[in-house]
Every structure is written in structure tokens, then in C-alpha cells.
């Protein structure tokens, strides 16, 4: 986990510290670089030093991961990250870690989430959406975590499998078309009753309520 207390000013100060003191050989990056001007910096080490700037002590490398976690953190705060071949890195969608109990029961819900994680179909659906439209928003109500919460919400949304786990018959999902992307509220409403509410029905409810508020 990366401390939320680190902001862009701490990161910029960390870059100045690294310019002066250099990078320990054990903390050099192998896959990604943070680019500032014409200089390259190891993303994970930058975060560790930024925490030292902010708190007085370095954040241990063992407390968080490199790759997507570090890159998302830096990109969301306005910094540019590239791969070693120079190709740009964008926000990578994050998978929700939700153990909420929907009405159909904890065991079925966990199995449903496990199937999505094992097949990576949720991540693929999010990647596809970002490449196509450049952002993630709820397919039912249009809510955007990034618009509502800023950098903290970038790349986040929940993936809902439109086929109930009871109908999967033990097979893993393999099609992005089975996935819709929804906010947490809409996800819970979809799961609230058995049989599940369909997306068309949910959109009708959302639009109807909006029209009612507009008339009021």
C-alpha cells in the first residue's frame, strides 16, 4: 500500500533528492521509468523517497509493489511513466476487492468474483473500454469514480458478469461481452434480488428517476 499522504509536491522534491544523491543499485528500475524533463527515475524508489520527504522516514519497498500500483499512483498525480523501450504507460484499471454479501449469499458471490478474477475478463473489459473511449464510467448511470474523486478514482470501476454464476455450470467466462462496467451502487442493485435485475431494466429505472427529478 502506498500512503495517501504523498502528493505531487513530495514527489517533485524526491526527484531533486535523487538528482543530488543518486539511486542505490538495489533500487534501480528494471521495467519502467518516471520521466521528468530529460531524466529518468525508478518509480518505486521515487515513491519511497517522496514519503521520506513528507514524513522524515523512507517508505520500505516491501510495503508496496512496483508496476501497476506504483505507476497508477504517479500517473494519477500528473507524472509521466514509460516502459524501458520508451512506450508510454497509462492508468491501468484496478480490480475491486469486494467481499460484500449480496442477497444470493456470500458463497455464490465469492464464487462469482473468483471466476471473474481467474479469467481476468474484468480487467480485459476495463482495458478495452479505456482504449476505446479513454475513460471508465458506469454503464447504467454514467457515474465516474475519477470525476467524483479525482486521481484516487482513476482507473477504477466494478465489473459485473451478466450471466449468474448458477448458470455458468463451472465454466470460466471467456467473453468481454459478458461483462458490464458499473459503479458500486448499481452493482449492488443488480445483485439485490434473484433473479438479477437486467441492465436494460436498471437503465430504465435510473432514467425514470432522473426524469422525475427534472419535472419536480
Secondary structure as UniProt FT lines:
FT   TURN            4..5
FT   HELIX           8..21
FT   HELIX           25..27
FT   STRAND          32..36
FT   TURN            37..38
FT   STRAND          39..41
FT   HELIX           43..55
FT   HELIX           61..63
FT   HELIX           68..76
FT   TURN            77..78
FT   STRAND          80..83
FT   TURN            84..85
FT   TURN            103..104
FT   HELIX           106..119
FT   HELIX           121..133
FT   TURN            139..141
FT   HELIX           145..149
FT   HELIX           150..153
FT   TURN            154..155
FT   STRAND          158..161
FT   HELIX           165..167
FT   TURN            169..170
FT   HELIX           176..178
FT   STRAND          179..182
FT   HELIX           184..191
FT   HELIX           199..215
//
